[in-house]
Amino acid sequence: MEVPVAKVDPLPDVALPIQQILSVEKAQRMAEFFGTLGDPNRWRILSALALAEMRVRDLAAAVEMTESAVSHQLRILRTMRLVGYRKQGRNVLYSLKDHHIMNLYRDVSEHLDEPDDGVASP
C-alpha cells in the first residue's frame, strides 16, 4: 500500500542582485570589526562611553582598569573607528565615534536582554 505524500511547491527562484551580497573584502573588514568587539573590556569601555564622554582617568575608574590598560584598549577602538576624541584644554575626552556605534551598542545590548523563546532558528 502506497502512503500518500503531500506535494510541496518548491520556493520560487529568487535571484538576489549581486550588489546586495557582501564582497569578500567587505566581509573581511566586517569580520575584523566584530573581532575587535570580542573583548569584554572593550564592551565595558563602550558602555561607559555610551553614557558620557570621558577622560582616560575617569574611564579607568568607571570600568575598574588601569589607565594604561584603558589607553591600550582605546587605541584599538580608535583604529576600528569605534571611539573618537577631542581635546578640551589639557584634557582629552573620549566618546563613541558616531550614532552608528551607539546604535550598534544599544541593539546588541537589547538583543541580549530579550527572553529566549526556546525556538531554534532554522
NUZA-758054 format. One line per 2 residues: their letters; for each residue x, y, z of C-alpha. Coordinates in steps of 0.05 Angstrom, whole numbers. Each point is the difference from the previous one (the first is absolute). Layout:
a> X/Y/Z | ...
***
This chain:
me> 0/0/0 | 27/67/-20
vp> 0/57/51 | -23/66/-30
va> 53/53/3 | -19/73/2
kv> 27/37/-58 | 36/64/20
dp> 12/54/-50 | 73/19/-2
lp> 19/70/19 | 1/46/-60
dv> 68/15/-27 | 23/64/31
al> 58/34/-33 | 33/50/46
pi> 35/57/-34 | 74/-12/6
qq> 11/69/31 | -39/-23/61
il> 49/-55/17 | 61/22/38
sv> 65/2/-37 | 56/-42/27
ek> 37/63/20 | -59/30/38
aq> -14/-67/34 | 72/-2/23
rm> -4/71/27 | -65/-16/37
ae> 32/-63/30 | 59/43/25
ff> -49/52/26 | -40/-51/40
gt> 63/-35/21 | 21/64/33
lg> -64/-4/41 | 18/-69/25
dp> 32/27/63 | -47/12/59
nr> 43/58/26 | -11/37/-65
wr> -76/-9/8 | 5/28/71
il> 38/60/-27 | -52/10/-55
sa> -56/-5/52 | 32/54/42
la> 10/45/-61 | -73/-12/-19
la> -17/37/64 | 47/60/-8
em> 66/21/-30 | 56/-11/49
rv> 74/10/14 | 44/-62/4
rd> 5/10/76 | -75/1/9
la> -11/-57/-48 | 52/-43/36
aa> -36/12/66 | -68/-14/-30
ve> 21/-67/-30 | 49/-18/56
mt> 61/-6/-45 | 67/34/1
es> 9/63/-41 | 53/-36/-41
av> -47/-57/-16 | -56/48/-19
sh> 46/40/-44 | 22/-64/-35
ql> -73/-20/-12 | -18/70/-24
ri> 56/-3/-52 | -30/-64/-28
lr> -71/28/2 | 24/64/-35
tm> 34/-41/-54 | -67/-33/-17
rl> -35/68/4 | -43/-20/59
vg> 22/58/44 | 24/69/-13
yr> 29/55/43 | 4/75/6
kq> 46/45/39 | -28/48/50
gr> 58/41/28 | 48/-51/30
nv> -53/-54/3 | -13/-53/-54
ly> -73/-22/1 | -19/-66/-32
sl> -69/-17/-28 | -34/-49/-46
kd> 19/18/-71 | -70/12/-27
hh> -73/-20/3 | 14/-66/-37
im> 43/-23/59 | -53/22/50
nl> -53/-38/-39 | 44/-62/-5
yr> 13/2/75 | -73/10/16
dv> -25/-53/-49 | 48/-53/25
se> -17/16/73 | -75/-3/-13
hl> 7/-64/-40 | 36/-34/57
de> -53/24/50 | -57/-32/-41
pd> -28/-63/31 | 19/-65/-36
dg> -62/-26/-33 | 28/-71/0
va> -9/-7/-75 | 61/-15/-41
sp> 7/40/-64 | 2/-41/-64
***
